[in-house]
């Protein structure tokens, strides 16, 4: 994936830009979509921008952490169907 780099207020060498991208990967585990660098003398303000990743809800069902019941076999689906579902009474 190519990171879109926007530099304002000056120029930076390619090696330094790559170091900022590597820092983002080490901090957040993935490369940013856009990297905004604002050069102010000897200082650089860094802004990483990421697109949102889809979020899958995970629940504990019959002792297993699952997102959906698709991978359950018939016995495990029956166990889930027969379990007691508690509700909150007011």
N, C-alpha and C positions, 0 to 999 in steps of 0.2 A: 504494500500500500504506500502510495506516495503522499507525503505530508506537504500541504500547501503552506509556504512560509511567506509572511508579510513583514517587511522590515521598514520602519519609519524612523526618521531622525538621523540617518547615517547608513554606513555599510558595515558588514561583518564578514570575516573570512569563512569559507565553506566549512573548515574544520570546527570552528566555534558553533556554527549552526547545527552541525551534526552532533556535537556534544550536548546541545540543548534538547535535541530530539531523543538522544540516548537517555538523558535525564528523565524525560517524560515517560519513556518506556520502563525505566527502573522504578519510578514512583507509582505509576498507574497501571503497569502491566500491558500496555498497548500503545501503539504509535498514535499521536493526535491527528485529527483530520486537518486542523489548521493551527499554525503556530504564529502568534503575533509577537514580534520583537520590537520594542521601542528603545532606541539608543539615545541615552542622555549622558553625553560625556563618557566617563569610564563605567557608567552603570547601564544595565540593560533590564528593562521590565519585560517579563515573560508572561504570556497568556496562552494557555493550552485550551483548545476547543475540541470537544468530542461529540459525535452523534450519539443519540441515546440507543442503548442496546435493549432488545426485547427482554422483558422480565417474566419469568415463569414462576408461578406460585408453587411452593413445595409444602406438602402437608405430611403429617405422620399418620399413616393409616395402617392399622393392624401391625404396628411395630416397624414399619418401613417408611423411609422418606421417599415420597413419590410426587411427581407433578401431575400425572394422569394415571388412570387405571388401565391403559392400553396394554401394558406389558404383563399384567396379571394373568395367571392361568385361571381356569374355571373354579378351582377350589378357593383360590385367594379372592376372586370376585364374589363368590358365595359368602365367604367370611366377612367381607366388607359390607355386603347387602344385609347380613344378619346382625351386625353389631348394633349395640344400643347407642343411639344418638341422644345426647343430653341437651336439654334446653334450659334457659334461664327463666325462671318464673318471677313475675313482678307482683 
